Amino acid sequence: TAAADVAADVDALRAHYAREGWVVVRGVVSRAVVDALQLATDALEASVADVTASTTRFGVFFEVQSRSGRKGEPARSPGALRKVSSPGKRHAAFARLTRDARVLEVVERVCGVRDGAKCVVHQVNFKARSIHRSSYDPVCVVNADP
């Protein structure tokens, strides 16, 4: 189980997080949760298939992917998304994930959050992330079984 994997590897996971600023923990959420998130993501994408500039709809921010990769430029094609911020404002699957006890437990145990973890920002990223270090704060990535 994911909890057993975290317990067995917590020192290695913490060390990786401290060194790299991110960590992947597999098996934390079920296939059903992943499927619900995929359906919600598909619905979000479909709802803005016409956009050519970053916009807010339904209280959710949709950032388009430009040809150059720079923010503020037109989308490389209608509906080409880079990321979606706060998808839980539109779809319950994302809102539930931000409160999932298993996810928050991993964040507390592996990422060293004290006094209860809380999701402040949640996003769906459509662009592959760079592996190099950036000025952004470290993130704790919690993943599902493949």
Backbone torsions as a table, in degrees:
resi	resn	phi	psi	omega
1	THR	NA	162.8	179.7
2	ALA	-63.0	-40.8	-179.9
3	ALA	-61.8	-40.9	178.4
4	ALA	-66.0	-40.7	178.4
5	ASP	-62.2	-42.2	179.7
6	VAL	-65.5	-44.6	-179.5
7	ALA	-60.7	-42.9	-178.1
8	ALA	-70.3	-33.5	-172.6
9	ASP	-113.9	15.3	-172.1
10	VAL	-58.3	-39.3	179.8
11	ASP	-65.1	-43.9	178.8
12	ALA	-65.5	-40.8	179.1
13	LEU	-64.9	-43.6	178.7
14	ARG	-62.6	-41.8	-179.9
15	ALA	-63.5	-42.2	178.2
16	HIS	-62.7	-44.8	179.2
17	TYR	-60.4	-43.8	-179.8
18	ALA	-65.0	-37.7	-177.3
19	ARG	-77.8	-43.5	-171.3
20	GLU	-102.2	-22.7	-177.9
21	GLY	85.5	6.8	177.3
22	TRP	-155.1	160.3	177.1
23	VAL	-154.3	145.8	176.2
24	VAL	-111.7	127.8	175.9
25	VAL	-121.0	111.8	-176.1
26	ARG	-84.0	153.7	172.7
27	GLY	80.5	15.9	-177.2
28	VAL	-76.9	-38.8	179.0
29	VAL	-116.0	158.9	-175.6
30	SER	-78.5	164.8	175.3
31	ARG	-59.5	-37.6	179.3
32	ALA	-61.6	-39.2	177.4
33	VAL	-65.5	-44.9	178.7
34	VAL	-60.6	-43.2	179.0
35	ASP	-61.8	-42.1	178.3
36	ALA	-63.9	-39.7	177.5
37	LEU	-65.7	-38.5	178.3
38	GLN	-65.1	-43.5	177.7
39	LEU	-61.9	-42.1	179.2
40	ALA	-65.4	-39.6	177.4
41	THR	-63.6	-43.8	177.9
42	ASP	-59.9	-41.9	179.7
43	ALA	-65.3	-41.2	177.4
44	LEU	-62.1	-45.4	178.4
45	GLU	-59.6	-46.2	-178.1
46	ALA	-63.6	-32.5	-176.6
47	SER	-70.3	-16.1	-179.8
48	VAL	-128.0	30.0	-178.4
49	ALA	-62.0	-17.3	-177.3
50	ASP	-96.3	-8.2	-172.2
51	VAL	-73.9	143.2	176.6
52	THR	-122.1	1.6	177.0
53	ALA	-143.7	151.9	178.0
54	SER	-56.4	143.3	-174.2
55	THR	-156.6	164.7	173.3
56	THR	-114.1	127.5	174.4
57	ARG	-137.1	140.8	177.3
58	PHE	60.2	22.6	-176.6
59	GLY	79.4	8.1	-178.2
60	VAL	-112.1	135.8	179.0
61	PHE	-94.0	127.0	178.4
62	PHE	-111.1	116.2	178.5
63	GLU	-102.1	125.9	-178.2
64	VAL	-83.2	158.2	175.8
65	GLN	-96.7	118.7	178.0
66	SER	-87.7	167.5	177.3
67	ARG	-62.2	-39.9	-176.7
68	SER	-82.8	-18.6	-175.4
69	GLY	91.0	-4.7	179.6
70	ARG	-83.5	144.7	177.4
71	LYS	-70.3	152.9	174.8
72	GLY	86.4	-8.1	178.0
73	GLU	-93.5	160.4	179.7
74	PRO	-61.5	155.1	178.2
75	ALA	-63.0	147.5	178.5
76	ARG	-64.9	-24.3	173.4
77	SER	-160.5	157.6	179.9
78	PRO	-55.1	130.6	176.7
79	GLY	81.3	3.1	179.6
80	ALA	-74.3	108.0	-176.0
81	LEU	-99.8	144.5	171.6
82	ARG	-96.6	-46.4	177.3
83	LYS	-160.4	162.6	176.6
84	VAL	-124.9	124.3	-180.0
85	SER	-103.3	134.9	179.6
86	SER	62.7	48.4	179.5
87	PRO	-63.3	-19.2	178.4
88	GLY	-66.0	-16.1	175.8
89	LYS	-72.1	-17.0	-178.4
90	ARG	-113.2	-33.5	-175.3
91	HIS	-128.5	127.5	-176.7
92	ALA	-61.1	-30.3	-179.3
93	ALA	-57.9	-41.0	178.7
94	PHE	-72.5	-40.2	179.3
95	ALA	-60.9	-42.2	178.5
96	ARG	-63.9	-39.4	-179.4
97	LEU	-61.5	-37.0	-178.5
98	THR	-67.6	-16.7	179.7
99	ARG	-113.2	3.4	-175.9
100	ASP	-62.4	123.7	-176.2
101	ALA	-60.4	-36.8	-179.8
102	ARG	-67.7	-41.6	178.6
103	VAL	-64.0	-47.7	-178.5
104	LEU	-64.6	-33.8	177.1
105	GLU	-63.9	-42.9	178.5
106	VAL	-63.2	-42.9	178.7
107	VAL	-59.5	-43.2	179.5
108	GLU	-65.2	-47.9	-173.7
109	ARG	-75.2	-40.0	-174.2
110	VAL	-91.5	-42.4	-174.4
111	CYS	-90.3	-5.0	174.4
112	GLY	77.3	20.2	177.1
113	VAL	-71.0	133.1	-178.8
114	ARG	-108.4	158.7	175.1
115	ASP	59.6	36.3	174.8
116	GLY	88.0	121.4	178.0
117	ALA	-79.0	150.0	178.0
118	LYS	-145.1	133.2	177.5
119	CYS	-79.3	121.9	179.5
120	VAL	-101.4	-40.1	-179.7
121	VAL	-130.7	134.0	172.6
122	HIS	-135.5	141.1	-174.2
123	GLN	-144.0	157.4	167.3
124	VAL	-112.2	122.4	179.9
125	ASN	-104.9	129.3	-179.9
126	PHE	-100.4	-8.6	-177.1
127	LYS	-105.5	135.8	176.7
128	ALA	-60.5	134.4	-179.2
129	ARG	-82.4	146.3	175.2
130	SER	-71.4	147.0	179.1
131	ILE	-84.4	-19.5	-177.3
132	HIS	-69.0	154.3	179.1
133	ARG	-68.6	146.1	178.3
134	SER	-131.1	-177.6	179.4
135	SER	-81.5	-3.8	179.1
136	TYR	-71.1	151.6	175.4
137	ASP	-62.4	151.4	177.0
138	PRO	-59.9	149.1	178.2
139	VAL	-121.2	149.2	175.4
140	CYS	-106.7	109.6	-178.5
141	VAL	-92.5	126.1	178.6
142	VAL	-114.0	124.1	-171.3
143	ASN	-116.5	163.2	179.4
144	ALA	-101.5	167.4	174.4
145	ASP	-56.7	137.0	178.3
146	PRO	-71.2	NA	NA
